[in-house]
Amino acid sequence: MKTSLSVGKIMGIPIKLHITFLFILPVIAYFFAFSNVNIMGFPLGFGGVKSLLIKCVFGTLAAILFFGCILIHELGHSYVALRHQAKIKSITLLIFGGVASMEETPKDPGIECGIAIAGPLVSLLIGFLSGFIFFLLSYLNLFITLQTLFSILSFYNIMLAGFNILPAFPMDGGRVLRAFLATKMGYMDATKKAAGVGKAFAVFMGVLGFFLLPGGIWFLLIAFIIYIAASEEEKSTLVSVTLEGIRVKDLMTESVVTVSPEMSVSDFVDFMLKTKHMGYPVFDGSLLGIVTLNDVRKIPVENRISTRVKEIMTKNVIAVKPETSAVEALKLMARSNIGRLLVIKDNRVVGIVSRTDLIRSIQILQ
Ligand SMILES: [Zn+2]
């Protein structure tokens, strides 16, 4: 399912809006338009404005500008990343902020730290700048609606910076913490420790949220997101560190057993029992597809004699080269939701590599 909408490119990076963002934007606009909150002298809504039209226009404007600031925060990370030749795949705006997804996290602590800190610094800068304009306007007693607009931008950008320096993945502070730890210990141990801090933080926040219900529901939600993100970061780092430098050819099964497209499904089942593989390339002078146990399961037993392999095989074969990195192969399998990849060299099938092969080698090497 497509869950985000591409809206353009900045610095060559595709910018996307996640579906959850499209839901939250009107809610935030509504909140800005009608609330009358004032925190520490910062007016944070246009509730006091008399005209309904002006309330709505400025509420929407504030919401859009605020998300624009989140985008600039992510561009801050991306700018530093690009300067260190790290590739940014895309920036997505979600319900709780933005995410700049990198092809691979740089394992140099200095660079990782620089990338992580750039976002909160940008937010802080916008916060102070807007705050300055807010104070200037209120000192001169000018444009009261504009004062509120800059007050909102100032307050929430400083909040955004503060929230992001929390030392918990996926917050930027989590990355700074890992980068710091990585100067003292191995990268993997640093990730485990940083993820541990993130999880502990999530549990603390969850408990706090529980006592603050119903308002605490936000804490519970954020705690949940932090916990999942910390676990994910730990897992993906484990995989990429363990499989570093390993290529598909090091793990693939070379004795590939192929089957003919004309073979009946019942004969194929017997053949599978004898040869004990889970997936077979279908070959007839050239590669036609791949057939697995899952394909067989879809055919009722009584129809297996009359059905041929070519009718049940998957024709869209996803293949890799022997030189493809093991991490890339694993990502490709996850993306396409398949369990095995054919390894092809000069138009010939030279091997087959399965998710099980990769997982097993991670367990052995770890
Ligand atoms: Zn950030």
Residues whose N, C-alpha, C, O or C-beta is under 5 A from the ligand:
A	BS01	ZN	G119 N164 D172
